[in-house]
C-alpha cells in the first residue's frame, strides 16, 4: 500500500489540536464565557459553509458509485442530517449561540476573522479537488477531533457553566466523528484512493492546516490580534 493509515494520520503531528492555543486556553479556563461565545460564532460560520462542501462532495461521489458513494453519502447524511433525523452540527451551534444571547441577526451579519476566512478558503479548495480528497482529509481531522470533542464538552459544562444542551454538539461529535474517521480511513485503503496517493496525502496535510487556521480564527475573535499558531 502506498499511503498507509499511519502515514495519513502522521500529518496531525504538525498541528496537534489539543496543543492549539485556543484549546489550551479553553481547557485551562483562561477565557471568559463571553470570549467563548465570540469564538463559537466563528465556529458557526465555518460549519455553515462546511455543510455545503459535505453535501457537494456526496453529490460528486455519485459519479464514483458503488461502496465509495455509499460511504461518502452516509457521512454527509450523518453530519448534515440530510435525512432530517435530527438537528445538524450547524443547528446545534446556532441553538447554543441563540440560547446565550446572540441574535439571529447577529449571526446573519457576522464576518469571519482573517484566519477563519483563510481556513474556509482552504476547505473549499480541498473540496474542489474531489470527493475522495474531501472525505479522507476531513475524516483524518475527525479521527483526532473525536478525542478532543469530549474534553471541550466537559470544559464548557464544568468550567464555564454552559448547560449540557448548549454544548450538545461536542457531546455528539465524539462518537460520530470517530465513526467518520474510521470510515474515511477505510476509503483510503481502496484501489482508487491508493491510485491518488499523492493527491490524498496533500489533501490530508491541508485539512489539518485548515483546521488549525480555523482554531486561529476562533481565538482571534476571542482575543483580537492573537495571531497564528505555527504548530509543532
DOPA-896560 format. One record per residue (C-alpha): residue number from 1; residue in one letter; x, y, z. Coordinates in nm, 3 decimals. Last residue first. Example, Ala and Ser with C-alpha at 12.3 -4.5 7.8 and 13.67 -1.06 7.14 Angstrom:
2
> resi, resn, u, v, w
> 2, S, 1.367, -0.106, 0.714
> 1, A, 1.230, -0.450, 0.780
This chain:
232
> resi, resn, u, v, w
> 232, X, 0.478, 2.192, 1.644
> 231, X, 0.219, 2.430, 1.506
> 230, X, 0.283, 2.781, 1.380
> 229, X, -0.017, 2.929, 1.561
> 228, X, -0.147, 3.248, 1.406
> 227, X, -0.212, 3.590, 1.554
> 226, X, -0.384, 3.682, 1.879
> 225, X, -0.464, 4.026, 1.740
> 224, X, -0.811, 4.021, 1.896
> 223, X, -0.866, 3.764, 2.175
> 222, X, -1.200, 3.583, 2.146
> 221, X, -1.246, 3.650, 1.775
> 220, X, -0.879, 3.584, 1.702
> 219, X, -0.912, 3.260, 1.901
> 218, X, -1.186, 3.135, 1.669
> 217, X, -0.977, 3.231, 1.368
> 216, X, -0.668, 3.054, 1.498
> 215, X, -0.891, 2.749, 1.551
> 214, X, -0.995, 2.773, 1.186
> 213, X, -0.632, 2.808, 1.083
> 212, X, -0.554, 2.486, 1.270
> 211, X, -0.839, 2.319, 1.085
> 210, X, -0.709, 2.443, 0.752
> 209, X, -0.361, 2.308, 0.826
> 208, X, -0.504, 1.968, 0.921
> 207, X, -0.708, 1.961, 0.602
> 206, X, -0.403, 2.072, 0.402
> 205, X, -0.198, 1.774, 0.514
> 204, X, -0.486, 1.538, 0.440
> 203, X, -0.538, 1.691, 0.096
> 202, X, -0.166, 1.668, 0.017
> 201, X, -0.166, 1.299, 0.110
> 200, X, -0.478, 1.235, -0.098
> 199, X, -0.325, 1.395, -0.407
> 198, X, -0.007, 1.191, -0.365
> 197, X, -0.197, 0.865, -0.302
> 196, X, -0.433, 0.900, -0.596
> 195, X, -0.404, 0.538, -0.715
> 194, X, -0.431, 0.442, -0.349
> 193, X, -0.769, 0.618, -0.331
> 192, X, -0.899, 0.426, -0.631
> 191, X, -0.770, 0.092, -0.505
> 190, X, -0.943, 0.135, -0.170
> 189, X, -0.747, 0.159, 0.156
> 188, X, -0.812, 0.532, 0.197
> 187, X, -1.186, 0.459, 0.191
> 186, X, -1.143, 0.258, 0.512
> 185, X, -0.956, 0.553, 0.660
> 184, X, -1.254, 0.771, 0.576
> 183, X, -1.491, 0.532, 0.753
> 182, X, -1.268, 0.520, 1.059
> 181, X, -1.268, 0.898, 1.080
> 180, X, -1.642, 0.924, 1.028
> 179, X, -1.705, 0.673, 1.305
> 178, X, -1.480, 0.863, 1.545
> 177, X, -1.657, 1.179, 1.432
> 176, X, -1.991, 1.042, 1.549
> 175, X, -1.859, 0.915, 1.884
> 174, X, -1.707, 1.247, 1.990
> 173, X, -1.933, 1.465, 1.782
> 172, X, -2.241, 1.411, 1.993
> 171, X, -2.105, 1.559, 2.317
> 170, X, -1.941, 1.849, 2.138
> 169, X, -2.266, 1.932, 1.957
> 168, X, -2.451, 1.912, 2.289
> 167, X, -2.269, 2.206, 2.445
> 166, X, -2.581, 2.416, 2.500
> 165, X, -2.783, 2.107, 2.598
> 164, X, -2.521, 2.015, 2.858
> 163, X, -2.567, 2.361, 3.002
> 162, X, -2.288, 2.618, 2.997
> 161, X, -2.121, 2.675, 3.332
> 160, X, -1.773, 2.763, 3.211
> 159, X, -1.560, 2.503, 3.389
> 158, X, -1.793, 2.201, 3.421
> 157, X, -2.018, 2.244, 3.117
> 156, X, -1.786, 2.407, 2.862
> 155, X, -1.485, 2.216, 2.991
> 154, X, -1.663, 1.880, 2.980
> 153, X, -1.783, 1.938, 2.624
> 152, X, -1.439, 2.054, 2.515
> 151, X, -1.284, 1.737, 2.659
> 150, X, -1.545, 1.524, 2.480
> 149, X, -1.452, 1.697, 2.150
> 148, X, -1.077, 1.639, 2.173
> 147, X, -1.080, 1.264, 2.101
> 146, X, -1.334, 1.289, 1.819
> 145, X, -1.128, 1.577, 1.679
> 144, X, -0.846, 1.329, 1.617
> 143, X, -1.031, 1.097, 1.379
> 142, X, -1.238, 1.394, 1.260
> 141, X, -0.930, 1.555, 1.105
> 140, X, -0.846, 1.228, 0.929
> 139, X, -1.204, 1.214, 0.807
> 138, X, -1.196, 1.567, 0.668
> 137, X, -0.894, 1.488, 0.452
> 136, X, -1.034, 1.147, 0.356
> 135, X, -1.373, 1.289, 0.263
> 134, X, -1.251, 1.597, 0.077
> 133, X, -0.973, 1.430, -0.117
> 132, X, -1.211, 1.149, -0.208
> 131, X, -1.486, 1.390, -0.314
> 130, X, -1.266, 1.592, -0.550
> 129, X, -1.018, 1.879, -0.573
> 128, X, -1.295, 2.136, -0.516
> 127, X, -1.343, 2.010, -0.161
> 126, X, -0.978, 2.077, -0.081
> 125, X, -1.005, 2.429, -0.227
> 124, X, -1.319, 2.495, -0.027
> 123, X, -1.150, 2.391, 0.298
> 122, X, -0.858, 2.620, 0.205
> 121, X, -1.090, 2.917, 0.154
> 120, X, -1.273, 2.839, 0.477
> 119, X, -0.946, 2.832, 0.670
> 118, X, -0.832, 3.162, 0.520
> 117, X, -1.160, 3.326, 0.623
> 116, X, -1.117, 3.177, 0.970
> 115, X, -0.768, 3.321, 0.993
> 114, X, -0.883, 3.668, 0.889
> 113, X, -1.186, 3.667, 1.123
> 112, X, -1.508, 3.562, 0.959
> 111, X, -1.799, 3.805, 0.929
> 110, X, -2.118, 3.812, 1.133
> 109, X, -2.419, 3.972, 0.961
> 108, X, -2.653, 3.672, 0.973
> 107, X, -2.528, 3.558, 1.313
> 106, X, -2.601, 3.899, 1.462
> 105, X, -2.947, 3.895, 1.305
> 104, X, -3.011, 3.552, 1.455
> 103, X, -2.944, 3.705, 1.794
> 102, X, -2.666, 3.604, 2.033
> 101, X, -2.769, 3.596, 2.399
> 100, X, -2.661, 3.254, 2.518
> 99, X, -2.954, 3.042, 2.400
> 98, X, -2.912, 3.185, 2.049
> 97, X, -2.546, 3.079, 2.048
> 96, X, -2.610, 2.722, 2.160
> 95, X, -2.905, 2.689, 1.921
> 94, X, -2.685, 2.805, 1.633
> 93, X, -2.415, 2.554, 1.729
> 92, X, -2.673, 2.275, 1.737
> 91, X, -2.823, 2.371, 1.402
> 90, X, -2.478, 2.380, 1.242
> 89, X, -2.399, 2.028, 1.366
> 88, X, -2.733, 1.915, 1.227
> 87, X, -3.053, 1.873, 1.426
> 86, X, -3.237, 1.541, 1.398
> 85, X, -3.348, 1.267, 1.161
> 84, X, -3.398, 1.515, 0.878
> 83, X, -3.247, 1.270, 0.625
> 82, X, -2.993, 1.533, 0.522
> 81, X, -2.876, 1.548, 0.883
> 80, X, -2.565, 1.743, 0.777
> 79, X, -2.304, 1.529, 0.950
> 78, X, -2.494, 1.200, 0.942
> 77, X, -2.614, 1.247, 0.585
> 76, X, -2.271, 1.354, 0.462
> 75, X, -2.105, 1.055, 0.630
> 74, X, -2.353, 0.811, 0.476
> 73, X, -2.313, 0.965, 0.132
> 72, X, -1.938, 0.925, 0.134
> 71, X, -1.960, 0.562, 0.244
> 70, X, -2.235, 0.476, -0.004
> 69, X, -2.051, 0.652, -0.285
> 68, X, -1.738, 0.451, -0.216
> 67, X, -1.941, 0.130, -0.199
> 66, X, -2.068, 0.163, -0.554
> 65, X, -2.074, 0.487, -0.748
> 64, X, -1.785, 0.711, -0.846
> 63, X, -2.005, 0.960, -1.032
> 62, X, -2.237, 0.962, -0.731
> 61, X, -1.939, 1.087, -0.531
> 60, X, -1.992, 1.436, -0.673
> 59, X, -2.327, 1.460, -0.490
> 58, X, -2.170, 1.350, -0.162
> 57, X, -1.887, 1.600, -0.206
> 56, X, -2.141, 1.877, -0.269
> 55, X, -2.327, 1.797, 0.051
> 54, X, -2.010, 1.799, 0.256
> 53, X, -1.893, 2.125, 0.096
> 52, X, -2.227, 2.290, 0.174
> 51, X, -2.203, 2.177, 0.536
> 50, X, -1.859, 2.333, 0.556
> 49, X, -2.004, 2.678, 0.489
> 48, X, -2.233, 2.659, 0.792
> 47, X, -1.956, 2.494, 0.994
> 46, X, -1.716, 2.781, 0.927
> 45, X, -1.966, 3.049, 1.024
> 44, X, -2.084, 2.858, 1.333
> 43, X, -1.731, 2.804, 1.458
> 42, X, -1.667, 3.177, 1.412
> 41, X, -1.973, 3.248, 1.628
> 40, X, -1.828, 2.993, 1.870
> 39, X, -1.520, 3.208, 1.927
> 38, X, -1.732, 3.509, 2.022
> 37, X, -1.937, 3.289, 2.256
> 36, X, -1.624, 3.151, 2.421
> 35, X, -1.497, 3.506, 2.472
> 34, X, -1.818, 3.598, 2.654
> 33, X, -1.789, 3.288, 2.871
> 32, X, -1.445, 3.409, 2.973
> 31, X, -1.118, 3.252, 2.861
> 30, X, -0.828, 3.116, 3.065
> 29, X, -1.021, 2.814, 3.188
> 28, X, -0.728, 2.572, 3.140
> 27, X, -0.926, 2.363, 2.890
> 26, X, -1.034, 2.671, 2.697
> 25, X, -0.690, 2.833, 2.688
> 24, X, -0.528, 2.502, 2.586
> 23, X, -0.799, 2.473, 2.324
> 22, X, -0.736, 2.807, 2.160
> 21, X, -0.358, 2.788, 2.196
> 20, X, -0.351, 2.465, 1.991
> 19, X, -0.194, 2.183, 2.189
> 18, X, -0.502, 1.959, 2.188
> 17, X, -0.532, 2.010, 1.815
> 16, X, -0.194, 1.871, 1.717
> 15, X, -0.078, 2.077, 1.416
> 14, X, 0.237, 1.920, 1.266
> 13, X, 0.177, 1.586, 1.442
> 12, X, -0.155, 1.555, 1.262
> 11, X, 0.030, 1.479, 0.940
> 10, X, 0.109, 1.138, 1.089
> 9, X, -0.254, 1.033, 1.041
> 8, X, -0.202, 0.988, 0.669
> 7, X, 0.118, 0.786, 0.701
> 6, X, -0.034, 0.574, 0.981
> 5, X, -0.330, 0.482, 0.762
> 4, X, -0.100, 0.393, 0.477
> 3, X, -0.031, 0.584, 0.157
> 2, X, 0.130, 0.344, -0.093
> 1, X, 0.000, 0.000, 0.000
